[in-house]
Amino acid sequence: MAGSQKTDPARRGLATPSSAVTAAVDTTDWPVQAADAIERVVQGVRAKTTGPAINIVRWLVAGLFVVLAGTMVVVLAVVALIRLLDAYLPSSVFGDEHVWAAHGLIGLLLFLVGLVLLAKRHPRDDRH
């Protein structure tokens, strides 16, 4: 009897393969299940790698567009301001050809704006 206890798993309290255990595993759709598992893994990897990379590139492209469009707007505004000044500067003060005065005034204005921005670049350090 001692030899039969070693060979009989049911007597030792071990589970035996039954129809209930094997019925829980559906082997008829395993190609679909495998494809779904592979797709979930690939989507997870893509979400963690290429998703953030695509986001970064989108922000870079948008930032580059904003910088280029902003530069274009500033240049066109300066040109429009020079033309406006050229049209409305009095000829009695600056003469008939006073484009130079419009350029000078706009240049002075931009120079002063640059000086103000340069002064605000670093806070004053009173220790020196």
Contacts in CASP RR format, 6 or more apart in sequence:
PFRMAT RR
TARGET T0000
AUTHOR 0000-0000-0000
METHOD contacts of the structure
MODEL  1
MAGSQKTDPARRGLATPSSAVTAAVDTTDWPVQAADAIERVVQGVRAKTT
GPAINIVRWLVAGLFVVLAGTMVVVLAVVALIRLLDAYLPSSVFGDEHVW
AAHGLIGLLLFLVGLVLLAKRHPRDDRH
4 11 0 8 1.000
5 11 0 8 1.000
5 12 0 8 1.000
6 12 0 8 1.000
9 15 0 8 1.000
9 16 0 8 1.000
10 16 0 8 1.000
15 21 0 8 1.000
26 33 0 8 1.000
78 106 0 8 1.000
78 110 0 8 1.000
81 106 0 8 1.000
82 99 0 8 1.000
82 102 0 8 1.000
82 103 0 8 1.000
82 106 0 8 1.000
83 102 0 8 1.000
85 101 0 8 1.000
85 102 0 8 1.000
85 105 0 8 1.000
85 106 0 8 1.000
86 98 0 8 1.000
86 99 0 8 1.000
86 102 0 8 1.000
89 98 0 8 1.000
89 101 0 8 1.000
89 102 0 8 1.000
91 98 0 8 1.000
94 101 0 8 1.000
END
